[in-house]
Amino acid sequence: MCTRKDLYISITLLCLSSRLLAQSDSSAKARELRGVEVKAVKLETLTSKAAMPVTIITRKTLDMMGSRRLDEVMREQTGIAIVNDIAAGSRAIGMQMQGFNSDYILILIDGQPMIGRNAGNFDLSRITVSDIERIEIVKGASSSLFGSEALGGVVNIITRQQVTTAQGVAILRYGTRNTQDATLEGELPFAKNKGAVSLSGNYYHTDGYNVNAYLSSGATAPPYDSYSLQARARYKLNNAHTLNVSGRWALRNSLNESVYGSGQTANSTKDVLKESDINSSIVLQSSLRKGWRLKSQYYLTRYHSGQDVSTGKQMQLKDNDFTQYFHRLEEQVGYTPSEKLSFIGGAGMNFEQMNDTEFSGAGDMRSEYAYVQGDWKFHNKWNARIGSRYDHHDYYGGRLNPSAGISFTASEKLTLKAAIGTGYKTPDFKKRYQVFTNPQAGYTVLGTEEVTATLAEMQAAGLISEIRPIAEDINASLRPETSVSCNVGMNYQPHQHLSVDVNVFYNSLHNFINTVQIATRTNYQPVYSYINIDRSYTAGVEGGVSLRPLKGLEVTAGYQLLYAKDRGIMDSIRAGGYPYNKIRNSNTGETRASRVSDYIGLENRSRHMINLRCFYEYAPWGVSATFRVSYRSKAGYDDANNNRFLDRYDTFIAGYSMLYASLEKKLFQSHLSIQVTADNLTNYTDMLMPGQPGRILMAGLKWRFFK
């Protein structure tokens, strides 16, 4: 039987095959492929097409930092935090951007989405930094080109694309907690640079680490072994057409045996996790006459995870098997009629399929989309960008999301920018269908479609001691979330060695999907589900300074001020409804009426974030060094007063600083590099941050094979 998924694949392959056959008859002589030609037909770079502020992390920066995994790189960026989702367990680690959680941030590899999340959190430690050419970060809604679900922003990981000479590299690192990192890369052009192939492999191991004093043995961040392979091939069919094929395979195995307490009261747990993902794509890029460009692509990714949690008495607590497929077929068109005017547009379809033992019921999801964006330099000092994207979901229907940006070059030293974009995010399978009990903490999470029936079953079985009134407000059909993101900023460069950037942002979110407690189990643990909150927002200011006082020395500093609040909670405090009407000092026992000024904001957000980085390179000696420090102010952790909002008497993660350093020496005409790195030099840890390791010292060797 031919399924919808098979039909999508067949259509894609037919489209690509027909275009390839048409071009194979061309008798035009192909010119040798140069780097600039590849860039000319690449349509989806964030730096040139996003209306929001963009940050670039280069390959050289990654090398000098000596980072091994993507989360280590992102945690040092201005306005970005790597945090634990405590309610989802120690494995749920995600990234925050402008106050948005991880499930609002789109992670791309070469413009294609990565899948596989734990309670919405994408664990960036799954991705090695080997083979990454640069990382592009867009903050705020980027709906026109990269998907309206990216309400918080986009991180696009660009792998090495331009291969003009045969070369390779071997890297071996070893350090604290038996951390091992081995990489082997190679790339080779052929057919007089008309084609190229590259292959990269990485192995990574860590024994994990423990920051919980109550844990007798085991790790709060589990140990794991990770393997990944990535391959790409490019061939220039003729002067106008280039075919690109890529594939990526990754596997991570983890075993964590932990023990709380000692003797007969000891509580032991065995947690086994195996996860893998496969990404593959085929892309035909065409640079046609009169400024027209085409890009036809098919993308497939598969993510699988299997988890088995049991006690020391061999009693199984959880056995979960999860598989997710994602197919994308897209046609993109670009047109540049003049140097001052360009257009880009496209249309495509996504087909998503999930199978999870935690889901009582689920099916396939299909969506279609179309987008268009135009760039116009209507004056020698003014540039405008206007775009719109339409997304249609087979269950939630469709929505149009416009975006616009404008820049004004006041002088050679000063540029002003402003942008506004909208976003649209539909609830995922888990928020609708999951029935999940955390085996270690004992709490339960129910998808909205399962609340009524499951609560009744649990109550009949004697597992429920209380059902809260808010359970009646749970709507089985969650509404999609929408957002409006505004950014206004400036770049001031008074001197060629000094640059200042400032950006003010405001993100308004409607129908925000929030986790709420709907019942209490007889073991005193909560039962959670999801509810739409009408209005919430994040707002603040980001600033950055870059200074090059000496040759080879660069000093950068960044700061973010963030406010993230739920307007619904503020309205409830004003209305004086229970339990928002009281605030209690847990130290003195004093209770008083609450005020809106008592409300701190959303959980796990720091009001202040600061980073300072020094990069120095002395080329004559082949020596480079870095020193970096980051600070994060206190962040709300838990509503200890049970009044459903964070106030000054609740539990907080204390403010803290992290110090990082690296030193590298190149030898034998830069063929050999010796590098030592130190992460978290002060060895700062906190039990409330199980995903933050202590001090890690690493030493590594790198050998470059090239002519």
JOGIJO-V470221 format. One record per residue. N is the residue number from 1. NEAR is the number of other C-alpha atoms within 10 Angstrom. Layout:
n:near
N:NEAR
N:NEAR
This chain:
n:near
1:4
2:6
3:7
4:12
5:17
6:11
7:11
8:17
9:17
10:11
11:13
12:20
13:16
14:11
15:15
16:18
17:13
18:10
19:14
20:16
21:10
22:10
23:15
24:11
25:8
26:12
27:8
28:11
29:9
30:14
31:14
32:15
33:21
34:13
35:11
36:9
37:14
38:15
39:12
40:11
41:20
42:15
43:20
44:16
45:15
46:24
47:15
48:10
49:20
50:27
51:30
52:28
53:20
54:18
55:15
56:14
57:17
58:14
59:18
60:10
61:15
62:19
63:15
64:20
65:25
66:25
67:20
68:20
69:17
70:20
71:21
72:18
73:19
74:20
75:16
76:22
77:21
78:22
79:27
80:18
81:24
82:22
83:21
84:22
85:23
86:17
87:15
88:18
89:18
90:16
91:19
92:20
93:27
94:25
95:24
96:23
97:22
98:27
99:27
100:22
101:21
102:26
103:22
104:24
105:26
106:24
107:22
108:18
109:16
110:17
111:18
112:20
113:20
114:18
115:19
116:21
117:16
118:16
119:19
120:20
121:23
122:21
123:20
124:18
125:16
126:20
127:18
128:24
129:25
130:24
131:22
132:20
133:17
134:18
135:24
136:18
137:23
138:24
139:26
140:33
141:34
142:32
143:29
144:30
145:24
146:23
147:23
148:30
149:25
150:27
151:31
152:26
153:30
154:29
155:22
156:23
157:23
158:19
159:18
160:16
161:20
162:18
163:20
164:19
165:14
166:16
167:16
168:17
169:17
170:18
171:19
172:16
173:21
174:19
175:17
176:16
177:17
178:14
179:19
180:20
181:21
182:20
183:21
184:19
185:21
186:19
187:21
188:17
189:20
190:15
191:10
192:11
193:18
194:20
195:21
196:24
197:20
198:22
199:19
200:20
201:21
202:23
203:19
204:21
205:20
206:20
207:20
208:20
209:18
210:24
211:20
212:18
213:10
214:11
215:17
216:16
217:17
218:22
219:20
220:23
221:23
222:23
223:20
224:19
225:17
226:22
227:18
228:21
229:18
230:21
231:18
232:21
233:19
234:23
235:20
236:23
237:21
238:19
239:18
240:19
241:22
242:22
243:20
244:19
245:17
246:19
247:18
248:18
249:17
250:21
251:19
252:19
253:17
254:19
255:19
256:20
257:18
258:20
259:18
260:17
261:13
262:12
263:7
264:6
265:8
266:11
267:17
268:20
269:22
270:18
271:20
272:18
273:19
274:18
275:20
276:20
277:22
278:20
279:21
280:19
281:19
282:19
283:19
284:23
285:22
286:24
287:21
288:15
289:9
290:10
291:12
292:17
293:22
294:23
295:22
296:21
297:23
298:24
299:21
300:20
301:23
302:21
303:21
304:20
305:20
306:16
307:16
308:16
309:22
310:19
311:19
312:14
313:9
314:10
315:10
316:14
317:17
318:18
319:14
320:15
321:17
322:17
323:18
324:17
325:20
326:21
327:20
328:22
329:21
330:19
331:19
332:21
333:18
334:24
335:19
336:16
337:12
338:10
339:8
340:13
341:16
342:18
343:18
344:23
345:21
346:20
347:17
348:18
349:17
350:19
351:18
352:17
353:17
354:18
355:17
356:20
357:14
358:18
359:21
360:14
361:15
362:15
363:10
364:14
365:16
366:17
367:18
368:18
369:20
370:21
371:23
372:20
373:22
374:19
375:21
376:17
377:16
378:11
379:10
380:9
381:12
382:16
383:18
384:20
385:21
386:20
387:25
388:21
389:26
390:20
391:23
392:16
393:15
394:11
395:10
396:14
397:11
398:15
399:16
400:18
401:24
402:22
403:25
404:22
405:21
406:20
407:20
408:17
409:16
410:11
411:11
412:9
413:13
414:15
415:18
416:19
417:21
418:21
419:24
420:23
421:27
422:28
423:29
424:24
425:20
426:17
427:14
428:15
429:20
430:21
431:23
432:23
433:21
434:24
435:22
436:20
437:18
438:15
439:17
440:16
441:12
442:15
443:19
444:21
445:25
446:25
447:25
448:23
449:23
450:20
451:26
452:16
453:9
454:15
455:19
456:13
457:13
458:13
459:15
460:10
461:9
462:11
463:16
464:21
465:14
466:15
467:16
468:11
469:10
470:12
471:20
472:11
473:11
474:20
475:15
476:17
477:13
478:22
479:18
480:18
481:20
482:20
483:26
484:21
485:26
486:21
487:24
488:20
489:20
490:19
491:19
492:17
493:18
494:12
495:10
496:9
497:13
498:16
499:18
500:18
501:17
502:18
503:19
504:17
505:22
506:21
507:25
508:17
509:24
510:18
511:18
512:23
513:20
514:11
515:15
516:18
517:19
518:23
519:22
520:19
521:19
522:13
523:11
524:14
525:16
526:20
527:24
528:23
529:26
530:25
531:24
532:20
533:19
534:14
535:16
536:20
537:22
538:21
539:19
540:20
541:19
542:20
543:20
544:19
545:18
546:18
547:17
548:18
549:11
550:10
551:11
552:12
553:16
554:18
555:19
556:18
557:20
558:22
559:21
560:23
561:17
562:22
563:19
564:23
565:21
566:20
567:16
568:13
569:20
570:20
571:13
572:15
573:24
574:14
575:11
576:15
577:11
578:11
579:15
580:23
581:16
582:17
583:24
584:20
585:14
586:12
587:7
588:7
589:7
590:9
591:11
592:10
593:12
594:19
595:16
596:14
597:9
598:16
599:19
600:19
601:24
602:20
603:17
604:22
605:27
606:25
607:18
608:18
609:24
610:22
611:22
612:20
613:19
614:18
615:20
616:19
617:19
618:13
619:11
620:6
621:10
622:15
623:17
624:19
625:20
626:22
627:18
628:21
629:18
630:22
631:18
632:21
633:15
634:17
635:21
636:21
637:19
638:18
639:16
640:16
641:18
642:14
643:18
644:15
645:25
646:25
647:25
648:13
649:15
650:20
651:16
652:19
653:19
654:14
655:13
656:13
657:15
658:20
659:20
660:21
661:22
662:23
663:20
664:22
665:18
666:19
667:13
668:9
669:9
670:12
671:14
672:17
673:19
674:17
675:22
676:20
677:24
678:22
679:22
680:21
681:16
682:13
683:12
684:15
685:19
686:17
687:14
688:16
689:20
690:24
691:26
692:21
693:19
694:20
695:18
696:17
697:19
698:21
699:19
700:19
701:18
702:20
703:19
704:17
705:14
706:11
707:7
